[in-house]
Amino acid sequence: MGTVLVSKIKYITSNAVKRTVERNQIRYYVWKNINSQYHAKISPFRLLWVNTKDIKKGLPLEKPHTVIEVRDGDWDLKAVDLFELDPRFRSLIAHFTEGVPWQETELYQSVLNLIKKKGMHYHKCTNEDELLDRLKKVDELYYYVKNHGYKTQSELYGGGWRGFVRRLNVPCTLEMREINVDIDRNGEILFVDGIHRLAVAYALNIEKVPVFVFIRHKKWQEYREYVYKNSNKVPENVKPHPDIMYLLNT
């Protein structure tokens, strides 16, 4: 076999191994640290379909989440309004809903200044031309969703043999590439990552989007536990919550 083919096979094999190891590690971590303590189990790879406009607040992303967990404390009280949280969100909404050119958005100016003054990059963009190319791809995302509807990562990769082959090139779990969120003590969905997809959904008035939950507040998990054990006593206004509904059917 040629060198290129051998390298490709090694790359694909490596990705498959990484995905398998990652998924098994996540399952074990969730079982050991969460599901062994609660009857209201957490399905680590279950996506929640949430009302887009119900995602009103977000948390500053200090570092990427790496594990699914139930966390106590006041971390959820740091959440702020999405439009205050992230200039990218403000810029994306202005561009898509008001037609503001990219070059006139807060996002464009701030990123360009960082590139020029501090040598930082935005999605691997190191100069203005690369930044414009990157933003064109965001436009392409917008028009794809507008014309074809919002799709999960799994749907984008497709099924059958072709979908299988496409997935071989992905080193990480597809579900984790959806919009990432946490859930606070009261069950509110807090945005964490995936700003482009969320902004596009906002701008196009997409009713629901799939999200991947990393952290649930301990008080929320305790409420899920109460619901699971007392489903006949749950107030009617609580049942529609996406992190509660499937518990009532188990």
C-alpha positions as CSV (number, residue, x, y, z in Angstrom):
1,M,0.0,0.0,0.0
2,G,1.1,3.6,-0.7
3,T,2.4,5.8,2.1
4,V,-0.6,8.1,1.8
5,L,-3.1,5.3,2.1
6,V,-1.2,3.8,5.1
7,S,-1.3,7.3,6.8
8,K,-5.0,7.7,6.1
9,I,-5.8,4.3,7.6
10,K,-3.7,5.1,10.7
11,Y,-5.5,8.4,11.1
12,I,-9.0,6.9,10.8
13,T,-8.1,4.1,13.2
14,S,-6.7,6.6,15.7
15,N,-9.9,8.6,15.5
16,A,-12.1,5.5,16.0
17,V,-10.1,4.5,19.0
18,K,-10.2,8.0,20.5
19,R,-14.0,8.2,20.1
20,T,-14.5,4.7,21.7
21,V,-12.2,5.5,24.6
22,E,-13.8,8.9,25.1
23,R,-17.3,7.6,25.2
24,N,-16.5,4.7,27.5
25,Q,-14.6,7.1,29.8
26,I,-17.7,9.4,29.9
27,R,-20.1,6.6,30.6
28,Y,-17.9,5.3,33.4
29,Y,-17.5,8.8,34.9
30,V,-21.2,9.5,34.9
31,W,-22.0,6.1,36.4
32,K,-19.4,6.4,39.1
33,N,-20.0,10.0,40.1
34,I,-23.7,10.5,39.4
35,N,-25.8,7.5,38.5
36,S,-24.6,5.5,41.4
37,Q,-26.0,8.1,43.7
38,Y,-29.3,9.0,42.1
39,H,-32.4,7.1,40.7
40,A,-32.9,10.0,38.2
41,K,-30.2,8.8,35.9
42,I,-28.3,11.0,33.5
43,S,-28.0,9.6,30.0
44,P,-24.6,11.2,29.0
45,F,-25.2,11.4,25.3
46,R,-28.9,12.3,25.4
47,L,-29.5,15.6,23.6
48,L,-32.2,17.9,25.0
49,W,-34.4,19.8,22.5
50,V,-35.0,23.2,24.1
51,N,-36.9,26.2,23.0
52,T,-34.3,28.5,21.4
53,K,-35.6,31.7,23.0
54,D,-35.5,30.0,26.4
55,I,-31.7,30.2,26.3
56,K,-31.5,33.8,27.6
57,K,-28.4,33.7,29.8
58,G,-24.9,32.3,29.5
59,L,-21.9,31.7,31.6
60,P,-18.4,33.1,31.0
61,L,-16.4,30.3,29.5
62,E,-13.3,30.3,31.6
63,K,-12.1,27.0,30.2
64,P,-13.8,24.3,28.1
65,H,-15.9,21.7,30.0
66,T,-14.4,18.3,29.9
67,V,-16.7,16.2,32.1
68,I,-20.4,15.8,32.7
69,E,-21.1,16.5,36.4
70,V,-23.5,17.5,39.1
71,R,-22.0,20.5,40.8
72,D,-23.0,22.4,44.0
73,G,-22.2,26.0,44.8
74,D,-22.9,29.4,43.4
75,W,-21.3,28.9,40.0
76,D,-24.7,29.3,38.3
77,L,-25.3,32.8,39.8
78,K,-22.6,34.2,37.5
79,A,-24.9,33.8,34.5
80,V,-25.7,37.0,32.6
81,D,-27.9,38.0,29.7
82,L,-26.6,36.7,26.4
83,F,-26.4,40.1,24.8
84,E,-24.2,41.3,27.7
85,L,-22.1,38.1,27.9
86,D,-20.7,37.9,24.4
87,P,-19.9,40.6,21.8
88,R,-19.9,37.8,19.2
89,F,-23.6,37.1,19.9
90,R,-24.5,40.8,19.6
91,S,-22.6,41.1,16.3
92,L,-24.0,37.9,14.8
93,I,-27.6,39.0,15.6
94,A,-26.9,42.5,14.2
95,H,-25.4,41.0,11.0
96,F,-28.2,38.5,10.4
97,T,-31.3,40.4,11.5
98,E,-30.3,44.0,10.7
99,G,-28.0,43.5,7.7
100,V,-25.0,45.1,9.4
101,P,-21.9,44.3,7.3
102,W,-19.3,42.1,9.1
103,Q,-16.7,44.9,8.9
104,E,-19.0,47.2,10.9
105,T,-19.7,44.7,13.7
106,E,-18.2,44.7,17.2
107,L,-16.9,41.2,16.6
108,Y,-15.0,42.1,13.5
109,Q,-13.3,45.2,15.0
110,S,-12.4,43.5,18.3
111,V,-11.0,40.4,16.6
112,L,-9.0,42.5,14.1
113,N,-7.5,44.5,16.9
114,L,-6.5,41.4,18.8
115,I,-4.9,39.9,15.7
116,K,-3.0,43.1,14.9
117,K,-1.9,44.2,18.4
118,K,-1.5,41.0,20.3
119,G,-1.0,38.3,17.7
120,M,-4.0,36.4,18.9
121,H,-6.3,34.5,16.5
122,Y,-10.0,33.7,16.1
123,H,-10.8,30.2,14.9
124,K,-7.2,30.0,13.5
125,C,-7.5,33.3,11.7
126,T,-4.3,35.3,11.9
127,N,-5.0,38.1,9.4
128,E,-8.0,40.1,8.0
129,D,-8.4,38.0,4.9
130,E,-8.6,34.8,6.9
131,L,-11.1,36.5,9.2
132,L,-13.3,37.4,6.3
133,D,-13.1,33.9,5.0
134,R,-14.1,32.5,8.3
135,L,-17.1,34.9,8.6
136,K,-18.2,33.8,5.1
137,K,-18.5,30.3,6.4
138,V,-20.7,31.6,9.2
139,D,-22.9,33.2,6.4
140,E,-22.9,29.8,4.7
141,L,-24.1,28.2,7.9
142,Y,-26.9,30.8,8.2
143,Y,-28.2,30.1,4.6
144,Y,-27.9,26.3,5.0
145,V,-30.1,26.4,8.1
146,K,-32.5,28.8,6.4
147,N,-32.8,26.5,3.4
148,H,-32.6,23.1,5.0
149,G,-33.6,23.6,8.6
150,Y,-31.6,23.1,11.8
151,K,-29.9,19.7,11.9
152,T,-28.0,17.8,14.6
153,Q,-24.4,16.9,14.0
154,S,-25.4,13.3,13.5
155,E,-27.9,14.3,10.8
156,L,-25.3,16.5,9.1
157,Y,-22.9,13.5,8.8
158,G,-25.7,11.4,7.5
159,G,-26.4,7.7,7.8
160,G,-25.5,4.6,5.8
161,W,-22.1,3.9,4.4
162,R,-21.3,7.5,3.5
163,G,-22.2,8.7,6.9
164,F,-20.1,6.0,8.5
165,V,-17.1,7.0,6.4
166,R,-17.5,10.7,7.2
167,R,-17.6,10.0,11.0
168,L,-14.3,8.1,10.7
169,N,-12.6,11.4,10.3
170,V,-14.1,12.9,13.5
171,P,-11.9,12.3,16.6
172,C,-14.5,13.5,19.1
173,T,-18.1,12.5,20.1
174,L,-20.6,14.2,17.8
175,E,-23.1,15.0,20.6
176,M,-20.5,17.2,22.3
177,R,-20.3,19.3,19.1
178,E,-23.8,20.6,19.6
179,I,-24.6,23.8,21.5
180,N,-23.1,23.2,25.0
181,V,-25.2,24.3,28.0
182,D,-25.3,23.9,31.8
183,I,-28.5,23.8,33.9
184,D,-28.8,26.1,36.9
185,R,-30.5,25.4,40.3
186,N,-33.9,26.3,39.0
187,G,-33.7,24.4,35.7
188,E,-32.8,27.4,33.5
189,I,-30.7,26.5,30.5
190,L,-27.4,28.4,30.5
191,F,-25.4,28.8,27.3
192,V,-21.8,27.8,27.4
193,D,-20.5,27.2,23.8
194,G,-21.6,27.1,20.2
195,I,-22.4,30.8,19.7
196,H,-22.6,30.7,15.9
197,R,-25.3,27.9,15.8
198,L,-27.3,29.6,18.6
199,A,-27.2,33.0,16.9
200,V,-28.3,31.5,13.6
201,A,-31.2,29.8,15.4
202,Y,-32.2,33.0,17.1
203,A,-32.0,35.0,13.9
204,L,-34.1,32.5,11.9
205,N,-36.6,32.0,14.7
206,I,-35.9,28.3,14.9
207,E,-38.3,27.0,17.5
208,K,-36.1,24.3,19.1
209,V,-32.4,23.4,19.1
210,P,-30.6,20.3,20.4
211,V,-28.2,21.0,23.3
212,F,-25.6,18.9,25.1
213,V,-25.6,19.3,28.9
214,F,-22.3,19.3,30.7
215,I,-23.2,20.5,34.2
216,R,-26.4,20.3,36.3
217,H,-26.6,22.2,39.6
218,K,-27.0,19.8,42.5
219,K,-30.3,21.4,43.5
220,W,-31.6,20.8,40.1
221,Q,-30.5,17.2,40.1
222,E,-32.1,16.8,43.5
223,Y,-35.4,18.1,42.0
224,R,-35.0,15.6,39.1
225,E,-34.7,12.9,41.8
226,Y,-37.9,14.1,43.5
227,V,-39.7,14.1,40.2
228,Y,-38.6,10.6,39.4
229,K,-39.8,9.3,42.7
230,N,-43.0,11.4,42.9
231,S,-44.1,11.8,39.2
232,N,-47.8,11.9,40.2
233,K,-47.1,15.0,42.4
234,V,-45.2,17.1,39.9
235,P,-46.8,20.5,39.2
236,E,-48.2,20.7,35.6
237,N,-46.1,23.7,34.8
238,V,-42.9,21.8,35.4
239,K,-43.5,18.7,33.2
240,P,-42.6,20.4,29.9
241,H,-39.0,21.0,31.0
242,P,-36.8,19.0,28.5
243,D,-34.6,17.6,31.3
244,I,-37.7,16.4,33.2
245,M,-40.1,15.1,30.4
246,Y,-38.2,11.9,29.6
247,L,-38.0,11.0,33.3
248,L,-41.8,10.8,33.4
249,N,-41.8,8.3,30.7
250,T,-39.4,5.8,32.3
